[in-house]
Amino acid sequence: MKECVRVMKALSDPNRLKVLKMLEGGELCVCEIQPLLGLSQSTTSKHLKLLEDAGLVEKRKDGQWVIYRLADGTQSVYAARMLESVRQWLGDDPDIQAMKQNVPPVSRTCTDTTR
């Protein structure tokens, strides 16, 4: 039951849902996600950590960057099911559509290495 609650709590914040929708388009680092949310880098990182702990996103190191992507669903059956649903949800939401159009092309030129 704890695993299910962890996934549901991770999905209970609009900013975390936005992150998942952004990551549908591919891998991003914190410095690419943060400006679209309008949050500080540290707050964005905390959201990503909660999503990672719930099995909804995965990260990998690429030089100085930590790159995030949607999880493959093998860590948690609850996360896998919810990721399937989130992919189908909110596609017609105007805020989500506008945000996805503003995702910058991947450049990996950000200078903040605390990601």
C-alpha positions as a Markdown table, in Angstrom:
| # | Residue | x | y | z |
|---|---|---|---|---|
| 1 | Met | 0.0 | 0.0 | 0.0 |
| 2 | Lys | 2.9 | 2.4 | 0.7 |
| 3 | Glu | 4.1 | 2.2 | -2.8 |
| 4 | Cys | 0.6 | 3.1 | -4.2 |
| 5 | Val | 0.4 | 6.0 | -1.8 |
| 6 | Arg | 3.9 | 7.2 | -2.8 |
| 7 | Val | 2.9 | 7.2 | -6.5 |
| 8 | Met | -0.4 | 9.0 | -5.8 |
| 9 | Lys | 1.2 | 11.7 | -3.7 |
| 10 | Ala | 3.8 | 12.3 | -6.4 |
| 11 | Leu | 1.0 | 12.8 | -8.9 |
| 12 | Ser | -1.0 | 15.1 | -6.6 |
| 13 | Asp | 1.0 | 18.3 | -7.5 |
| 14 | Pro | 0.3 | 20.2 | -10.8 |
| 15 | Asn | 4.0 | 21.0 | -11.3 |
| 16 | Arg | 4.9 | 17.3 | -11.1 |
| 17 | Leu | 2.2 | 16.5 | -13.6 |
| 18 | Lys | 3.6 | 19.2 | -15.9 |
| 19 | Val | 7.1 | 17.6 | -15.6 |
| 20 | Leu | 5.7 | 14.3 | -16.7 |
| 21 | Lys | 4.0 | 15.8 | -19.6 |
| 22 | Met | 7.3 | 17.6 | -20.6 |
| 23 | Leu | 9.2 | 14.4 | -20.4 |
| 24 | Glu | 6.8 | 12.8 | -22.9 |
| 25 | Gly | 8.8 | 14.7 | -25.5 |
| 26 | Gly | 12.1 | 13.2 | -24.4 |
| 27 | Glu | 14.9 | 13.6 | -21.9 |
| 28 | Leu | 15.5 | 16.9 | -20.1 |
| 29 | Cys | 17.8 | 18.3 | -17.4 |
| 30 | Val | 16.7 | 20.5 | -14.5 |
| 31 | Cys | 17.9 | 23.6 | -16.2 |
| 32 | Glu | 15.6 | 22.9 | -19.2 |
| 33 | Ile | 12.6 | 22.1 | -17.0 |
| 34 | Gln | 12.9 | 24.8 | -14.4 |
| 35 | Pro | 12.2 | 27.9 | -16.6 |
| 36 | Leu | 9.0 | 26.3 | -17.9 |
| 37 | Leu | 7.7 | 25.7 | -14.4 |
| 38 | Gly | 8.7 | 29.2 | -13.2 |
| 39 | Leu | 10.2 | 27.6 | -10.0 |
| 40 | Ser | 13.6 | 27.8 | -8.5 |
| 41 | Gln | 16.2 | 25.2 | -9.5 |
| 42 | Ser | 16.1 | 23.7 | -6.0 |
| 43 | Thr | 12.3 | 23.4 | -5.9 |
| 44 | Thr | 12.3 | 21.8 | -9.4 |
| 45 | Ser | 14.9 | 19.3 | -8.2 |
| 46 | Lys | 12.8 | 18.4 | -5.2 |
| 47 | His | 9.8 | 17.7 | -7.5 |
| 48 | Leu | 12.0 | 15.5 | -9.7 |
| 49 | Lys | 13.3 | 13.6 | -6.6 |
| 50 | Leu | 9.7 | 12.9 | -5.5 |
| 51 | Leu | 8.9 | 11.6 | -9.0 |
| 52 | Glu | 12.0 | 9.5 | -9.0 |
| 53 | Asp | 11.3 | 8.0 | -5.6 |
| 54 | Ala | 7.8 | 7.1 | -6.8 |
| 55 | Gly | 9.2 | 5.3 | -9.9 |
| 56 | Leu | 7.8 | 7.7 | -12.3 |
| 57 | Val | 11.0 | 9.2 | -13.7 |
| 58 | Glu | 14.6 | 7.9 | -14.0 |
| 59 | Lys | 17.8 | 9.8 | -14.2 |
| 60 | Arg | 21.2 | 9.3 | -15.7 |
| 61 | Lys | 24.4 | 11.2 | -15.6 |
| 62 | Asp | 25.8 | 12.7 | -18.8 |
| 63 | Gly | 29.0 | 14.5 | -17.9 |
| 64 | Gln | 28.1 | 17.4 | -15.6 |
| 65 | Trp | 24.3 | 17.0 | -16.3 |
| 66 | Val | 21.7 | 14.8 | -14.7 |
| 67 | Ile | 19.2 | 13.9 | -17.4 |
| 68 | Tyr | 15.7 | 12.9 | -16.5 |
| 69 | Arg | 13.3 | 10.7 | -18.5 |
| 70 | Leu | 10.0 | 9.0 | -17.9 |
| 71 | Ala | 10.5 | 5.7 | -16.2 |
| 72 | Asp | 10.1 | 2.4 | -18.0 |
| 73 | Gly | 7.7 | 1.2 | -15.4 |
| 74 | Thr | 9.7 | -1.8 | -14.2 |
| 75 | Gln | 10.3 | -0.3 | -10.7 |
| 76 | Ser | 6.6 | -0.2 | -9.7 |
| 77 | Val | 3.4 | -1.6 | -11.2 |
| 78 | Tyr | 1.6 | 1.4 | -9.7 |
| 79 | Ala | 3.9 | 3.9 | -11.4 |
| 80 | Ala | 3.6 | 1.9 | -14.7 |
| 81 | Arg | -0.2 | 2.1 | -14.7 |
| 82 | Met | -0.2 | 5.7 | -13.8 |
| 83 | Leu | 2.3 | 6.7 | -16.4 |
| 84 | Glu | 0.1 | 4.9 | -19.0 |
| 85 | Ser | -2.9 | 7.0 | -17.8 |
| 86 | Val | -0.9 | 10.3 | -17.6 |
| 87 | Arg | 0.2 | 9.8 | -21.2 |
| 88 | Gln | -3.5 | 9.8 | -22.2 |
| 89 | Trp | -4.6 | 12.6 | -19.8 |
| 90 | Leu | -4.3 | 16.4 | -20.2 |
| 91 | Gly | -3.4 | 16.3 | -23.9 |
| 92 | Asp | -6.1 | 18.9 | -24.6 |
| 93 | Asp | -5.3 | 21.1 | -21.6 |
| 94 | Pro | -4.3 | 24.6 | -23.0 |
| 95 | Asp | -1.6 | 25.1 | -20.3 |
| 96 | Ile | 0.0 | 21.8 | -21.1 |
| 97 | Gln | -0.1 | 22.4 | -24.8 |
| 98 | Ala | 1.5 | 25.8 | -24.4 |
| 99 | Met | 4.1 | 24.5 | -22.1 |
| 100 | Lys | 5.0 | 21.6 | -24.4 |
| 101 | Gln | 5.4 | 24.1 | -27.3 |
| 102 | Asn | 7.9 | 26.1 | -25.2 |
| 103 | Val | 10.2 | 23.2 | -24.3 |
| 104 | Pro | 13.5 | 24.4 | -25.7 |
| 105 | Pro | 15.6 | 22.2 | -28.0 |
| 106 | Val | 18.1 | 20.2 | -26.0 |
| 107 | Ser | 21.3 | 22.2 | -25.8 |
| 108 | Arg | 23.0 | 21.2 | -22.6 |
| 109 | Thr | 24.7 | 24.6 | -22.4 |
| 110 | Cys | 23.4 | 25.5 | -18.9 |
| 111 | Thr | 26.1 | 26.5 | -16.6 |
| 112 | Asp | 24.5 | 25.5 | -13.3 |
| 113 | Thr | 26.1 | 22.1 | -12.5 |
| 114 | Thr | 24.1 | 21.4 | -9.3 |
| 115 | Arg | 21.5 | 19.5 | -11.2 |
